[in-house]
Amino acid sequence: MKMAMPCAGFLTDASVSEPSPACCRGLRSVADDGGTICFCNVGNGDVAKLLPAPMNSTRMFSLPVLCNFNLRLEPLAHCNPS
């Protein structure tokens, strides 16, 4: 089964200048569904293991701004560090 990862190009390839609309829709969907656990997995590096190349953390943290939505960071305080 192939996993859809619409943000992978932006997160791993410097030549991709902006996140795709599919990436932004997916990120917004996760945030709207209360996806704190998903964001915890991004923060602790679990998601990076699924990407085709090393993830650029700066780009990952810029996604909410680039996708034009407000990501509440408070729930991330409850993530367990790896």
N, C-alpha and C positions, 0 to 999 in steps of 0.2 A: 504494500500500500504506500503510495507516494503522498507525503505530507505537503499541504499547501503552505508556503512560506513567502507571502507576498512582500515582506520587508527584507528578506535575505540579501537581495542585491544592494539595497541602500546601506545596510548595516555592514557589509563585507567588501564592497567594491567602491573605491574612491572615485571612479569614473561615473558612477551613478549620482547625479547631482541633487536629486530630491526623491522623497518616498513616493511610490506610486499611489494612485487613488485607492487601489485595492488594499494596500498597506494601511493607509489612513482609516479606511472603513473597518478593517479588521481590528485595528488598535482601539478605535472608538467602540466597537462592538464588545470587545473584552472589557473595557472600562465600564461601559453601560451595564454589563452583566455582573458587575461586582467582582471582576477577575483578579482580586488581590493575589491569589495563589499563583496565577500566571505571571504577574509582575514580579513576585518574589522569585520565581524560577529564572526570570531574566536577570534580576539583580544578583543572584547567587551563582550565576554562570551556567546553570543547567541548560538553558536554551542555546547558549553558544556551542555546546557539544553537538547540536543538531545542524549547525550552519556549515556551509561548504568551505568556509575560510574563517580566520579569526574575526571576531566582532569588534567593531569600532565603538567603544562605550560612549564616547562623546556624541556620536551620531544617534545612538540608542536614546540617550537622554534628551536629545533635541527633537525627537519625534513628536511629542505633544505640541510643541510650538509650531513645527513645520506642518503638522496636520490640523492646526488651528482649533485645538480644544484644550480644556483645562483638566489635567490629570491630578486628582487628589493624591497627595503623597502620604497623608496620615496613615492609611492602612498599611503602607510599606514598613512602618515602624514595628509591626507585629511579625515580620518575617524572621525566621530563624536563620542566623548566619550559617554558612556551610563550613 
